[in-house]
């Protein structure tokens, strides 16, 4: 008999995949985005309900059944660094946490399992974080003051890891009653924020999640445009020239701004100190390598036809000797280059990783592997931009699986009393998520 879970703010089903692999049965889901709900239903066979607000206010609807685990990747915009960080002062999305609380109060599942961006527990969100912890304890859930932060790149592949740095806060609590929840508040995070079982994340290789080009439909749409290849060729020339001149010494780690390769830094009054520091460093770097840089700039017409963001390079590839051996991101802040070990987090926009050796972007089919979704998972005929966004909003299946299983291992003494079937199912599931 499987344990039961509900999936709030379900997206395309990262939590669903993880908990199904642990032996759970999704008895109800909610997702307000119609396109995401279609993908969810297509792959998991469950049709999500719509807006959670209408189903919890003024009281919890009878449509929301009893369950053992409540999961939810509640909206992160109020807490994300890319947003305004209003937290619970955000009068719409920020307060959706309280709709979760209404369900917890009404149904009292054995475990609450939530996920959000790391910044939720950042220095600007201390009040928000402690509000969440206080509310959960008042509802009877034993949770740690210290956030559980984890990323799939810290897991070895044999445990469901993936080559993606995706640091997220997981909030996991067991129902023990209000008195115990407050009395036993001095507990550790569920897992530590470090590689599991001594795994070295530098052993990841992005190529392991890529398809062969011949197997990709419409391959041309993922290839770099002529203009993009021109930008990168110019900076690759720069890298090769400087590496040759410096006899193998690494390029500097600070952002390189070609417009500020000048003998004397131009620092207007009121310039923030961090920017002034970069301006001074760029000037000093230019003076040190003036002849080589001048020849390079002349060859490429001072990059005068490049947009401002493409006249900037953020080199994070250590001792690599060519851009084309690396992973590349065309960001608003500049061209970022890193070694092709693991990728930065997928984001809910189309700044998709470029794999240098193939001179193309990763496809949605490849991106879903970074989130741990099964090979059979598909997006139907929707546009790629929508699929990238959905994946950027999704919960990492492998990370969620690992964190929840560790929580049950840690709390099994209490959970065996209130949910023995849940404990048995999860402990029997094994170390790696297997989607059936």
CORURTA-V626592 format. One record per helix or strand of 3 or more residues. SS is the DSSP state (A for helix, B for strand). FROM is the first residue (numbers start at 0). LEN is the number of residues. Records with the same first field share a line. If there is no record, write none. Layout:
SS->FROM-LEN  FROM-LEN
This chain:
B->2-6  23-7  68-4  110-7  147-3  167-8  311-5  326-5  333-5
A->13-8  33-11  51-5  86-3  92-15  117-4  122-16  151-3  156-3  177-6  195-3  200-3  205-4  212-3  218-4  225-20  257-3  272-16  289-10  300-3  307-4  322-3  355-3  363-7  383-10  396-14  411-7  419-8
